[in-house]
Amino acid sequence: HSNGNGRIPRYAEPIAELPLAFPDSLGALGPIELVVANTKAAKLRWRNLIASYHYLGYTTFAGAQLRYLIESPSGTIGAIGFAA
């Protein structure tokens, strides 16, 4: 899935990874935290989660953007992003 210029393709297929954490109840979820996806590994995790679970898949954002992983003691429970 390369376009030859070293950039990420516009539409990306998800890479096989561990599933999201799904605790038995909200009480078992514990406190949640929004973690900025600002490292290479966190950005890749965010991109893979969106490609795997969003109904439109992953496409690149335009303009200014923020990406967050939603974390709990159980593990990653989601991803959210905002763009211009």
C-alpha positions in Angstrom: 0.0 0.0 0.0 2.6 2.5 -1.0 2.2 5.5 -3.3 5.9 5.8 -3.9 6.6 9.1 -2.2 6.9 7.8 1.4 3.6 9.4 2.5 0.8 7.5 4.2 -1.8 6.4 1.6 -5.1 8.3 1.8 -7.1 5.2 2.5 -5.4 2.7 4.9 -6.2 -0.8 5.7 -6.0 -1.7 9.4 -3.0 -3.7 10.7 -3.8 -6.7 12.9 -3.6 -5.6 16.5 -5.0 -6.3 19.9 -8.7 -5.5 20.2 -10.1 -2.6 22.3 -10.6 -3.3 26.0 -14.2 -4.1 26.9 -14.8 -4.4 30.6 -17.9 -6.2 32.0 -19.5 -3.1 33.4 -19.0 0.7 33.6 -18.0 0.3 37.2 -15.2 -2.0 36.1 -14.0 0.6 33.5 -12.5 2.9 36.1 -11.4 6.4 35.4 -10.8 7.3 31.7 -8.2 9.6 30.3 -7.7 11.4 27.0 -4.1 10.9 25.9 -2.8 13.0 23.0 -1.5 10.8 20.2 1.7 12.7 19.6 4.3 9.9 19.3 4.8 7.7 16.3 3.5 4.6 18.0 0.4 6.5 19.4 -0.3 7.9 15.9 -0.1 4.5 14.4 -2.4 3.0 17.0 -4.9 5.8 16.5 -4.8 5.3 12.7 -5.3 1.6 13.1 -8.2 2.0 15.5 -10.0 4.4 13.1 -9.3 2.1 10.1 -10.6 -0.9 12.1 -13.7 0.5 13.9 -14.9 3.6 12.1 -17.7 3.0 9.6 -15.9 5.1 6.9 -12.5 3.7 7.7 -9.4 5.9 7.9 -8.8 8.9 5.6 -6.3 11.7 6.3 -7.4 14.9 8.0 -7.1 18.3 6.4 -5.6 21.3 8.1 -5.0 21.6 11.8 -5.7 18.4 13.8 -5.8 16.8 17.2 -5.9 13.1 17.9 -6.6 11.4 21.2 -6.6 7.8 22.5 -9.2 7.1 25.2 -7.5 5.1 27.9 -8.6 3.4 31.1 -7.0 1.0 33.5 -8.5 -1.8 31.3 -6.6 -0.5 28.3 -7.5 1.5 25.2 -11.3 1.9 24.8 -11.5 4.3 21.9 -10.0 7.0 19.7 -11.2 10.5 18.8 -9.9 13.2 16.4 -10.7 16.7 15.5 -9.7 18.6 12.3 -10.1 22.0 10.8 
